């Protein structure tokens, strides 16, 4: 029975027996229910460790599209659950806390974006995956930070393009492709916060360190970066590189997998400008806890529901992204 109190809260806070081994109970429930746990690199390390699959946004969508599980538990933010539900309408898609939203998705309300699109007829509309289903429904092709460059470059040079919602990613793609895409004015509250001054100070303290940055960072941070890429691309670089030290300018959850994959290398989180804290954590990703994950599997709630009409429209640009990515071997 789903209690009204949980519905109001958007997550289940039923008490969890402190004496049980949560990780093994979670794995047991997955087996019993033929459920798969997917986690983004920005979630807590304990969540990544109990998941069946950890990845960046593109890999998570690709995995969802092919899973044979009956239930997908998406440990990440709301739009990730929506993307999975749109790709798998007949599966139950759960997100342990419905309040885990995304500032980028919030910065692009579908009605305002649709108005903007209508004001610019003749433009191809590219939306970053960090958008709501309703925003994707007024989009021609979805991109992630893993494939944005290649998808933009797959369009004719003179194609008029609207790119939303991340202005930093849009500016970065414009700068590396020579395009002049019309940008929506949105941003990620975490990536906006990295301090250029503090990264410069860290570089002085660690002159050998390579700076790894996510393209959602501001241009001034990206100028300091040795490598710009998606979470998976930054991880891959760290694993394959001969270098031993890295300053990492993206949400600090990625350091978990970096440290795990490269125990002999040193990863330093780039600090934000607004606190004395050394790392930059997404409060929404941190809403996904082991207790909520356990209860989510046990009660099969909170479930992601996407309006059918919206889903029919939103699936097209997501499929387009997956098709182009497959063709490009991404
Ligand atoms: P990645 O696709 O690089 O994992 O980025 C996801 C994201 O939400 C960044 O804010």
Boltz pocket constraint, residues with backbone or C-beta under 6 A from the ligand:
constraints:
  - pocket:
      binder: B
      contacts: [[A, 41], [A, 55], [A, 56], [A, 57], [A, 58], [A, 130], [A, 144], [A, 145], [A, 146], [A, 188], [A, 214], [A, 216], [A, 229], [A, 230], [A, 231], [A, 232]]
      max_distance: 6.0
